[in-house]
Structures are given as structure tokens and as C-alpha cells.
């Protein structure tokens, strides 16, 4: 999904997204969360799990981000699509070897109209996880889809 003329997601940008998302979680009084930032190919660039976050949080955040990166849509949008086409989304989960989680809590990271990565969070309600992801992306000066 990247284009040769579009700069890929940098480590500095990924860290900025992650730190702003965690700050948004703390400001909202959310339970401990994990946040994962992926590049356009689905590789982790930045990941943190707050003290007290349960053991599955990082894996769930990664799966949400992986789905958003692969489909170029927010997790809440993918969740709605999955409800209308469960066979296709089950096939995507199988193809992704279990990494594909179409649930609220992730957004694509977009530069110049091109998806250059995604961020996912886990720990709160899906809509709250998604809100902190979007806050992180916007704080880094990038866009969501």
C-alpha cells in the first residue's frame, strides 16, 4: 500500500504516535493499555504495554493494527464489515494466521493519501482504544483513513 514517492513511517513518528496515544489513555482515565504501531507491511515499529496491562493486550493491539494496515480502514469499520460478511473475514483471519482482528481499537496511519502503517490499542472499550489511536496519529501530524 505504500507508494515509491511517499515516505514510509519512521521510528520517530511511530514513537510519537505511541507516546501520544498513551498520554491520551492516561488523560481519559483508561485502564492500563498496550499500543502497537506497525509499518505498511505489518511489521512492528513501536510497542509498549503499560504496567498492569494483562498479558494478551499487546497481541490483541497488534492484531487490531494488523487488520487496519491490511485493509486500510479503522477497526470499527472492519468490525461492521465483518458482521455483514463473516465467511470472508474468517478467511482473512485464517490467512493472517490469527493476527487479523477486525475489532474497534485501531486506525490506519496515512500520509499523502497513502496508508503507511497502523496503530492498535487494547485495554479499554473498543471505541476508547480507537480514540487514543487516532489521537496519537493526529498528534504526530499524520492522518487516519
N, C-alpha and C positions, 0 to 999 in steps of 0.2 A: 503494500500500500504506500510505500514511500516513493518519491519521485526524485530523480537524479539532481534536480535543482533545489530541492527542499532539504534544508539542513536537518540531519537526524537529531533526535532527542539527546541532549548532552547530560553528563553526570551532574553538572552544576544545576541544570534545570530540574532533573529528577529529584535531586536533594532538596531543591527549593519547593517543589510540589509536595514532597513528603513532609517537610517541616511545617509548611503552611497548613496542610491537612491535619496534622497532629495538633497544631495550635487551635484550629477550628474545633476539633473534638474536645479539647480542654475547655475552650470558651463556651461550648454548648453543654458542658457537664456530662458528656457521654461516658459510658463505662470504658475500661481500657480497650484499645483497638490495635489492630495491625493494619499497616498501609504498605502496599506494594506498587511500585512504578515499573512498568515494562516498556521496552522499546517496541517498534512496529513489528518485529519478528517474534514478539512474545518472550524475550529474554529479560530476566530481572536486571534492573539498573540500580534500584534503591529499595530497601525493605527495612522496616522497623516494626517490632512488636512491643507495645508498652508493657511495663511491669504490671503483672496481674492479668494480662490477657490470656485466655485459655489456649491450650496447645494447638488447636485447629485453626485459630484466627489467621495466621499467616498463609496457610494453604487455601483457606476459603477466599481471602483477599486476592491471592494470586489467580485463582480460578475465575473470579469475577472479572479481574483485569484482563485475563487471557481472552475471555469471551468478548469483552468490549474492544480489545485490539483486533481480534479476528473478524468481527462483524462491523466495526466502525460505528457502534451505537452504544448508548448508555445501558447499563444493566436493567433498569426499569423498563426500557423499551424492549429489550430482548426477552424479559420475563413475559411481557404481554404477547409478543410474537410466539413464544414457546407454548403458551396456553392454546393458541389457535392452530398450532402445527406440531404437536408433541412428537410424532414419529421422526420428523426432520431434526428437531432439537435433540432427541435421544441419539440419533445418528451422529450429530455433531459432538455430543459428549463422548460417545464411543470413539470417534475419530481422534478426538483430542486426548484420548487415554485418561479420561476423568478430570482433565484440567479445565474443561469448559463448563462454567457455572453461570447460566443466564438468570441472574437474580439482581435485584436492586442493590446498588453499592459500588458501582464502577462507572467511569466515563472514559471515552477516548480522549487522547491528547492530540490537538490539531494545530498545525502551523501552515499558513497559506492554503487552507482548504484541504490539506493532506493529513491523514492520520499518521502520526509519528510515534505513537505509543498509547498507553492507557494506564489508569490508576484505579486500584481497587482497595476497598477497606472492609473490615469485618470487626464487629464488636457491639454495634448498636443496632437500632432498627434499620432496615434496608434503606429507607429514604434518608435517614440521618447519615448513614455511611456514604451514600451517594452525594449528599450535600457537602460533606467535608472533602470528598474527592474533587468536586467542581470548584470549591473554594481554593484548594491547592493549585489546581491548574490555572485558574484566573490570577492568583497571586503571583504565579511565575510568568505572567504576561502572555500566556498561550490561551487557546480556545478549546471548547468541548464541542462535540457534534450535536 
